[in-house]
């Protein structure tokens, strides 16, 4: 039997009236249908992470702020991550960037998938920015992403979200398949030889 894969699905927007929880729940509902996956939904709006980042490399001996210490074990326990993000001004929300920057080893040598939503680009620019950011903390972003252009138009007549389409379903399946493959491959690699980057 293959060991289960623990996936942290991170809601990257904290704004009032945000759409991120709907997108995250949609993705998580599909992911939970995969019997090999355990899903941990991490809502940054509920974590209480400090907005101001202290120098993570300063050797002060002081423990990290309480919310940082509380979230660290959840991220460390994950084999893989899915980041759900809107696109703000051609990039990602500031709280998401700060949340990534608060941690380092928790991300290392683990795969990250991006689910982005926005105007006409569907969040493609935010996804591209996230690839650069995660490369710096030695995480591996999977090749495909789920992009949702003009997401406000994706409601079905009954108010449910999103309207089912072959394109979205195919993108979600491909992204999940890649994430699971990379999660197994990198977990086996970390077990055989601890990552020291």
N, C-alpha and C positions, 0 to 999 in steps of 0.2 A: 504494500500500500504506500502511495506517495504521501509524504508529509505535507500537511496543509500549509498554505501560504497566507501569512498575515499581512493584510493591506490596510494602511492608514489612508483614508480618504479625507483630505484637508480642504475645508471651505475657506477660501482665501480672502473673501470680502467681509468686512465688518460694518459696513454702512447701514444706516437705518433704511428699511425698505428694500434691502438687497434681494437679488434673485438667486444668489448662490445656493442657499439651502434646497431650493427646488431642483436645481441641476444636480446637486450632490445626491439627493435622495433618488432621483431618476437613475443615475449611474450606479449607486449602491444597490438599488433594487435588482438591476441586471446582474451585478457582480455576485450578489447573494445566491443567485440561481446556480452559480458554479459550485459544485460540492467541495472543491478543493480549497475554497477561499474562506477566510475569516475576515470580516470587515469591521474596522474601528473608525467611526465617523468623528473627525476632529473638527470642531467649529471654533475658529480662531476668536470669534466674538464672545465665546464662553470661557476661554482659557485665562483671561486676565493678564496676558503677557504685557510687560512694560513697553510703552511706545518708544522710550529712549533706550538705546542700546549702549551698554557699558562695553569696554574693550574686552573681548573674549580671550585675548592673548595676555592680558595683564595678570601677572602672578601675584595677586593680592592676598591669597589665602582665604578670602571671603567666599562663603557659599553663594551660588547663584540666587537671584530673586526667587521667592517661593513658587510663583506660577511657572517659571522656567524649569525649576527642579521637579515640579509635578508633571509637566508634559514630557520631559526627557525620557522617562521609562517607556511611555507609550510609543514614542518615535523609535527608541532603541529596539523595542520588541518587534517592530514592523519589519517584514522582509521586503516590502515594496510600498511605494507611495503613489497616490493619485491626487494631483493638485487641481482643484476646481477654481478657476479664476475668471473674473471679468477682465476686459481690456479697458484701462483708463489711460487716456492720453498716450496711446501707442505703447503702453507698458502694463505693469501689474500694480495692484494696490500696495500702498506703503506698508500697511500692517503685515501683509504677506512677506514682503522683502525683509522686514525686521524679524519676523518669526523664523525665516530661513537663517538669518544671520545670528540668531541667538544660539544656534546649535551647529555642530560640526561633525563629530564622530557618528552621531545618530544617522546622518545621511550617507556616510561613506560606503562606497562599493555596493550600493543598493539601487534598484531601478525606480524611475519616476515616470509616470504617465501624466499627460496634461489634458484636461477637459476645460476648454475655454469658450467664452461667449462674448459677443460684442456686436458692433454694427456690421458693416458689409464684410469686414475681414473675418468675422466669426471668432475674433480673439487670436488670430494667427500671429500678430505682432507681440502680444503678451506671451504666447507660447514660445516664440523665438527668444524673447528676453529671458524667460525661465530656463531655457536650455543653457544659456550663457552663465546664469547664476548658479545652477546646479553643477555645472562643470567645475566651478571653483571650489565647491565643497566635495568634489570627487564622487558625485552621484552620476548615474547613467540614465539619461532620458531615452525612452524608447522611441523608435523612428516615427511612428504614427501618433496622431492625436485626434481627439474628438473636438471639432470646431463647430460652433453654433452661431451662424450669421443671422442678424436680425431676429434674435431669440424671442422677442416679444410677439412675433408673428407665428410662432410655433405652437400656439394653443389650438386645441381641437374645439369644435363647436360646443361640446359639453363642458368646456372650461378646463379639461385635463391637459397635462403637459407631458411630453411634447406630442405633436401629431406624429403618428408612426410613419416613418419613411424608410425605404430600403437603404438609402445612403447613410442615414444616421445609425441604423442598426448594424450595418456592415462596418462602419468606422468604430463603433463601440466594441464589436466582437474582435476586430483586428487588433485594436489597442489592448484589450484585455488579454488576448492570446500572446501578444508580444511581452506584456508585463509579466505574465505567469512564466513564460520561458526564461526571461532574464532573472526573475526572482529565484527560480531553481538554480540556474547556472551560477549566479553570483553567491548564493548561499552555500552551494557546494564549494566554490572557490574560497570563500572566507573560512569555511570549516577546514579545508585542506591546508590553507596558508593564510593566516590572519593578515588583513590589509594594514599596511603601515604608512600609507601616503600622507 
